[in-house]
């Protein structure tokens, strides 16, 4: 009944005003993309530190460095997602220029949020260098330096949390300024998006048992999307079908987790809420996946009316501590922190001189679609750690650099998440050891949910086995 009442309504938002409002959403989405990249970096710093303190072997699977990310994660054209290739920092200035089309009181409030968010983004960007430099230059046999390392990472947690709060306030303020009323299609998107955000907030606050009402709202809206006639073009219908699939996949995942679904080993230290929160954002919701938010925006862009786009949501960053944190005073090790490229300075004449760890062997993996680009998506793990989740294959290979662990099987496990528009799921896969020699190349046709394991051999990485 609500959907029927929303038909035939007027649109009073001016074109310049709508462009101004959409620039704020674009700013938020680019900020989220940058934070997602930064999240990988800080998680790895945390793992490095924990493994050092626990005197464990140090093998980090996801290689990402400050050098590769440039001076600013949030002003790096190589990781922008917008068609215009405008970064979050550039969009912070663009929003202020375009806000001239808005009432001055509205523009002032929205621009205040943008300024605060920009400050947080720059602070996070600065911390990545501060943490790296501290870890490289400090002797971590001195407990005060260990405590300082975790204090720096706790600041990152604080900034991620502050960003999430400001993001929500800005997004609500932008949408609250709308003067048009939703047509049936946009209303369905609003229902899916708003219920998903409420659900995400519950999970973020560690309330994973109160999701059924939100899941019901989401599924009801998806039913409407699939059964009502919205006069979509053929291309829009394809996008809408993929949108529906991703939304339903998200609700199935959440229901499974509420019913006792297992948490992967590499997430157990963080807890179920963290796993659920970040998994649905990175696999189903956010544009970076690309998730269903990007598909909503794609469909709305093709509408004749000026409509407000939908925003992504920031991932949760959480700090974990080593099992032996209580025994830091007794930590004695024969290895330097692997992030360090030089010998730490001893804190006293009696302290041992610690040699730097030799360069780590690595492999570069590449994944691509060797056939028609038809929305084939895969998830990939390396040595039981997920490195890609629901990644949509492109013609251009997705390159990932990974450490080789001589004590493990060095297995690459690929799961076909779907069969794309045209079955089967076609996966192209290349790899090269230490950046030398010719790339090994293979292709596989896979059915939905079928898995394929490739076991790399250390001696030339020439061997593999199918499972």
Secondary structure, DSSP 8 states (H G I E B T S, - for coil): -HHHHTTT------HHHHHHHHHHHHHHHHHHHHHHHHHHHHHHHHHHHHHHHTT-----SS---HHHH-S-GGG-GGG--STT---HHHHHHHHHHHGGGS-HHHHHHHHHHHHHHHHHHHHHHHHHHHHHHHHHHS-TTSHHHHHHHHHHHHHHHHHHHHHHHHHHHHHHHHHHT--S---HHHHHHHHHHHHHHHHHHHHHTT--SS-HHHHHHHHHHHHHHHHS-----HHHHHHHHHHHHHHHHHHHHHHHHHTT----GGGTTT-HHHHHHHHHIIIIISTTTT-HHHHHHHHHHTSSS-----------------TTGGGGGG---SS--TT-SS----SSTTS----------EEEEEEE-SS--S--EEEEEETTEEEEEEEE--SS-EEEEEE--TTS--EEEEEE----SSSSEEEEEEEEETT-S--EEEEEEE-TT-EEEEE--TTTT------
